[in-house]
Amino acid sequence: MMVKICGITNREDAMAAVEAGASAIGFNFYRDSPRYVSPTGAAMVAAKIPASVWKVGVFVDERPDAVAKIALEVGLDVAQLHGLAEARGIRIWRACQAADDQSMLIAQVGYETAEALLIDTPSETLRGGTGQTFDWSRARFTGKKVIVAGGLDASNVRQAIEEAQPWGVDACSRLEKSPGLKDHEKMRQFIKAALGV
């Protein structure tokens, strides 16, 4: 099970996630997010993360050249793309909202270049980080690796895994003390539950 901790803004939180067993660390480069981190700040944190842990950049409506520049500066392994964002020369996880079965099918067919689809809770105003769950059975389809996100924590991640049968899980806001600052014990408990240990 791939376990991603998203919205990392500092070295202490990143190291706590790594020590707890996270597979991937997410840096949010969307300026309107309360979890935004500058490329320079992310690069300083990323330099301390072991090569065995993927460094994922979250981009919203970003141009391919901007994604490529940040990916190089930070040392990203994966670009997680929301909205109209595009990227070349890097592994792609494409985010989509779990609105209904038809939109899931469109997402599956429309994002052929994506290695995985990150299925998140629909929101009119936010691009992830809502803290709300969705009907996880909507994420259960074949053809792509699926990452379930949206309102996950230690109390519900096993149920999400059972219902969606995903390749990975992603958590952010429910593991925080405040936006951008993680609660290390909540992270540890989430990762432990996700890995079934």
Number of C-alpha atoms within 10 A of each C-alpha: 16 16 23 26 26 28 31 25 22 18 17 14 21 26 20 17 27 21 10 17 18 27 19 23 25 26 32 25 21 19 12 11 16 13 21 20 20 15 21 12 15 26 20 14 21 26 13 11 19 11 10 10 17 19 26 26 28 25 27 20 12 18 14 13 12 13 26 17 12 20 22 13 14 22 18 23 17 21 28 25 24 21 13 10 18 21 21 13 11 14 17 22 24 27 27 23 22 26 16 12 14 10 14 20 11 11 18 21 12 10 17 12 13 19 14 22 28 27 28 26 23 19 14 5 7 11 21 26 22 18 16 16 17 19 13 22 15 16 26 17 16 9 10 17 18 25 26 30 32 26 22 24 25 19 11 14 23 17 14 22 21 11 15 20 19 24 17 21 26 27 27 27 25 22 27 17 12 12 18 22 18 26 16 19 14 16 26 20 17 27 28 16 16 26 17 10 7
